[in-house]
């Protein structure tokens, strides 16, 4: 049983989610015998390939496909006129030249924004894509990991709209979903049981039965009815991975951007690594 504690622990959650801009330089990683240790780990490109192109845009997604990742993670929001768009924050200010909240803007208004110039002039005029536009550029093998950033009631019926789009475009066998929000995950499990779903969290304190997400839950992550646990690297230990596998969960670790950390989690036995540097992880897995 998972029970949410009201209120947000801003300071603690903030400390646990400190973002350090990744350095995507590579170095060859070998085990103590001098031989490469192979591992069957899936590469998840976080927001596409955000060191090559502006995050959550079509150029970033195309680059991730070119790199040869297994899965591309993107973030979903809903406009005032109920269109599903791809960007990280509910406010457009971070990655566009506009201001305001997605839910207060129509798709036409969103499409007028420049989502590329903040990254470099090369990408000036790049727009915020819709989920349908992302579907239209995908190849035949790469999967999408869809994050519902905020579910109902903040974005009314967003879960069902995403499900409808997935099935309308025949992507039901090529998507996974995840969320920090219990309600969004539970909706997918009930109404789209064929789509693998994962629970995202930042940290956990097992002996206190606490789960730190955007706020705080009580219970155990192993109580969730999901296919995979989407755990921050701070929350991912050998013991946790072993226990998750014993309980039938896959483990997708996030916020892993350096070769040293990548190799650490590969050897730990995680099932997938979500990174801003998918080309580095690809080279490591290929022994390059």
C-alpha positions, 0 to 999 in steps of 0.5 A, a space after each residue: 500500500 502506497 500512501 502520499 504524505 501531503 505537502 512537498 519537501 522542497 529542500 530535500 527533493 531539490 538536493 536529490 535532484 541537483 543537475 550537473 551538466 554532463 560531460 559527454 567525453 568518452 574513455 575506454 572502460 575495461 574490467 580488471 582482466 583487461 577484457 571488456 565485460 559485455 552487458 545487455 543494457 538498453 540505451 535510453 536517450 533522455 529527451 533525445 540527444 540533448 548535447 547535439 540538438 535542443 532537448 525534446 525537439 525533432 532534431 534531437 529525436 532524429 539524432 538519437 535514432 541516428 546514434 542507434 539507441 533502443 529507447 527515446 525518452 520524451 516529456 508530454 504536456 497538454 495544451 489549452 485545446 487538448 493537444 499533446 506536445 513535447 517539452 520538459 516543463 509545464 512553463 515554456 520559458 525554459 526551452 523557448 522564447 516565450 513565457 506562460 504555461 502550456 495548459 493556458 496556450 493553444 497549439 497554434 500559440 505554442 507553434 509560434 515559439 522558437 524552441 531552438 535558438 536557446 541551444 544555438 543559432 543552427 536550430 533557430 526556428 525549431 518548434 515544439 513538436 506534437 506527439 503525433 509529429 514525433 510518431 511520424 519521424 520514428 524508424 521501425 525499431 526505436 521505442 519511445 518512453 513517454 513521461 506524463 509530467 502532470 496527469 489529471 486533473 492538472 491536464 484533464 484526461 491527458 492519460 486517455 488522450 495519450 493512449 488514444 494517440 498511441 493506438 491510432 498511430 499503431 505504436 502500442 507495441 513500441 511505447 513505454 510510459 512512466 510518471 512520478 504521479 501515481 494516478 497517471 501510472 494507475 490509469 495506464 495500468 487499468 486502461 492500457 495494460 499492454 503498454 509497459 508502465 514504470 514508476 519514477 522516483 528519486 530516492 527511498 528510505 526502506 527502513 522508514 518506508 519512505 519514497 521520495 518523488 516530487 513529494 513524499 510517499 509512504 510504502 515500498 516501491 515494490 508494492 507498485 503494479 508496474 513493469 519497471 522501476 525508474 530509479 534515480 542513480 542515488 536510489 539504485 544499489 546492487 541490493 535494490 537491483 537484486 531485490 527488484 529482479 527477484 520481485 519481477 521488476 526491470 530497473 531503469 536508472 536515470 541521471 547517468 551521464 559519465 562513462 564511470 557511472 555508466 560502467 558502474 550501473 552496467 556492472 550492477 545489472 540494471 536493465 536500462 540506463 537513461 542518459 543525456 550522452 547516448 553516444 557514449 553509452 553506445 560506445 561503451 556497450 560496443 567496447 569502443 
